[in-house]
Amino acid sequence: MAAEDLLPGARASAAPELEAIAVADRPAAPPPPPEPEADVPEPRDEDGDLTRAFRVAVSEAIEAQDVARLHDLVGDLHESDLAELIGALDVDERPELVRLMGEDFEFSTLVELDETVRVQLIEDLPHETVVEGVRDLDSDDAVYILEDLDDADREAILDRIPVAERVGLVRSLDYPEESAGRLMQTEFIAVPPIWTVGQVIDYCRETEDLPDDFYEIHVVDSGFRLVGTVALDKVLRTKRLTPIGDIVDEDRITAKVDDDREDVAHRFARYNLISLPIVDAADRLVGVVTADDVVDVVSEEAEEDMRALAGVGDEEISDTVWYTTRNRFQWLFVNLLTAFLAASVIGLFEDTIAKIVALAALAPVVAGQGGNAATQTMTVAVRALATREVGSLNLARFVNREIMVAFLNGFAFAVIVGLAVWFWYSEWQLGLVVGGAMVTNLIAAGLAGVAIPLVVDELGGDPAVISGVFVTTVTDCVGFFAVLGFATWWYHVA
């Protein structure tokens, strides 16, 4: 057979192979494009503020009952960010967001809400939803949420919680409002001193019902009295067969259940604590306060003192117009009464004012400067009392310092004001009168600013709440009396 007779057959047999090679070398078809994801606007702008576009997108998802869209928007938000969002939503949108999120809603978000918003939201939610949410929280967060509710709502929720869980919550709610018992969480790890390190580690690994976060192991005796604590890092560095009692830190720092929460915060600051065991009257361990709770306490107390100094009480931006008006009215009314007292002082010197009209313009300068100086001193004194920086050992030194500061500032401003009045009215006698009144009022302001908070604190009151109105009254009355009294004496007697 001729060679050319084989070529067609050869070509025929080779063609499929060549075709396979060509197919293999051909680039694969591109995968189908992914379905476009829904646009999720940025929750916050460059300044860290919640964006309007994000808030509108959440409202639209709630209105459309679009569960998937709502999860895309808020599913990954931190609890604090979600709380801010809830506060920005309309009242009727808040419970709908919780309902649509279902089991994915972190109930601990409510802890971050303003009290007014939190109480209103809980009242709008079904009791079954609140019960399930509270049961998933640490005891301290559950108590924090329940304590602000009215008695009827609180009892309705507690009645639906299993008895074993309810007992601990009720006991915590029975403690005073500002006490360590209200602040503590009742979930903690307590082991006997005879356990080995290995047993403790195995217990922590195998037991499901443990706190979400803990930093120390508490060692207790047979009566559940605290023996001491062991830090987790020390547990992990110790051999398994070592008894936990051999490595316990017996230098115990504890607090009683009825101790004020400010005292608890003070111990955290003084001893650089991460957690603090709370014991009852019999020295039995009943709970633990952790650092994150103390941070909230410090922040709340600072805000409370700042609001108290301004006379706005426990006011929040979410409060109603009527509540805010009523709250501020009380303080303004007290200040009105003290203003009339200052006005009565001026009324004693009507004849002097009629003869020396300039005194009507100069007396408020002296009174106002005294008020400013007193506020400075009072603020330092209130802060020193709140942080326990003033005690029996340094009280005299603190008072002497403030009096000397008041005298030096009074003398300096007396010179400045006296010269200004002399040049303004071309009368050196008037400058001398106003200068003398200035130094007198600033000394009185220093004394009042430091003495009134100390006396109020000694009597068991809150210096931040009570001091301001009395200090202002003192500086106004002394300022007006000093200016008008000195003028009367100088022009009519001297």
HUCORNOR-V447262 format. One record per pair of residues at least 24 apart in sequence whose ideal C-beta (glycine too) atoms are under 6 Angstrom apart, sorted by the first residue. I is the first residue (numbers start at 1). J is the second residue. If there is no record, write none. Layout:
i->I j->J
i->I j->J
This chain:
i->38 j->72
i->40 j->72
i->50 j->84
i->55 j->88
i->62 j->93
i->62 j->96
i->62 j->97
i->67 j->100
i->70 j->100
i->79 j->106
i->79 j->108
i->79 j->109
i->79 j->112
i->80 j->112
i->82 j->109
i->83 j->109
i->83 j->112
i->83 j->113
i->87 j->117
i->94 j->121
i->95 j->124
i->95 j->125
i->107 j->133
i->107 j->136
i->108 j->137
i->108 j->141
i->110 j->145
i->111 j->141
i->111 j->144
i->114 j->316
i->114 j->318
i->115 j->148
i->116 j->316
i->116 j->318
i->116 j->319
i->117 j->318
i->119 j->148
i->127 j->156
i->127 j->157
i->130 j->157
i->131 j->157
i->131 j->160
i->131 j->161
i->138 j->185
i->139 j->168
i->139 j->185
i->139 j->186
i->140 j->185
i->142 j->169
i->143 j->172
i->175 j->257
i->178 j->260
i->178 j->261
i->179 j->258
i->180 j->255
i->180 j->257
i->180 j->259
i->180 j->264
i->180 j->278
i->181 j->257
i->183 j->261
i->183 j->289
i->183 j->293
i->184 j->278
i->184 j->287
i->184 j->288
i->184 j->289
i->185 j->288
i->186 j->287
i->187 j->211
i->188 j->218
i->188 j->288
i->189 j->214
i->189 j->217
i->190 j->218
i->190 j->220
i->193 j->219
i->193 j->227
i->193 j->245
i->195 j->244
i->196 j->241
i->196 j->243
i->197 j->235
i->197 j->238
i->197 j->240
i->197 j->242
i->197 j->244
i->198 j->240
i->200 j->244
i->215 j->274
i->215 j->275
i->216 j->275
i->218 j->285
i->219 j->244
i->219 j->248
i->220 j->285
i->224 j->284
i->224 j->285
i->225 j->283
i->225 j->284
i->226 j->277
i->226 j->285
i->228 j->252
i->254 j->279
i->261 j->297
i->264 j->289
i->265 j->294
i->265 j->297
i->265 j->298
i->266 j->388
i->268 j->294
i->305 j->464
i->308 j->464
i->308 j->465
i->309 j->464
i->309 j->468
i->334 j->469
i->338 j->469
i->338 j->473
i->342 j->476
i->342 j->477
i->342 j->480
i->345 j->477
i->345 j->480
i->345 j->481
i->346 j->480
i->349 j->484
i->349 j->488
i->352 j->484
i->352 j->487
i->352 j->488
i->356 j->487
i->358 j->425
i->359 j->487
i->362 j->434
i->363 j->480
i->363 j->483
i->366 j->437
i->366 j->438
i->366 j->441
i->366 j->479
i->366 j->483
i->367 j->476
i->367 j->479
i->367 j->480
i->370 j->441
i->370 j->442
i->370 j->445
i->370 j->475
i->370 j->479
i->371 j->472
i->371 j->475
i->373 j->442
i->373 j->445
i->374 j->445
i->374 j->448
i->374 j->449
i->374 j->471
i->374 j->475
i->377 j->402
i->377 j->446
i->377 j->449
i->377 j->450
i->378 j->449
i->378 j->453
i->378 j->467
i->378 j->471
i->381 j->450
i->381 j->453
i->382 j->453
i->382 j->463
i->382 j->464
i->385 j->457
i->385 j->463
i->399 j->450
i->402 j->446
i->402 j->450
i->403 j->446
i->406 j->442
i->406 j->443
i->406 j->446
i->407 j->443
i->409 j->442
i->410 j->439
i->410 j->442
i->410 j->443
i->411 j->439
i->413 j->438
i->414 j->438
i->414 j->439
i->433 j->486
i->433 j->487
i->433 j->490
i->436 j->486
i->437 j->482
i->437 j->483
i->437 j->486
i->440 j->482
i->441 j->478
i->441 j->479
i->441 j->482
i->444 j->478
i->445 j->475
i->448 j->474
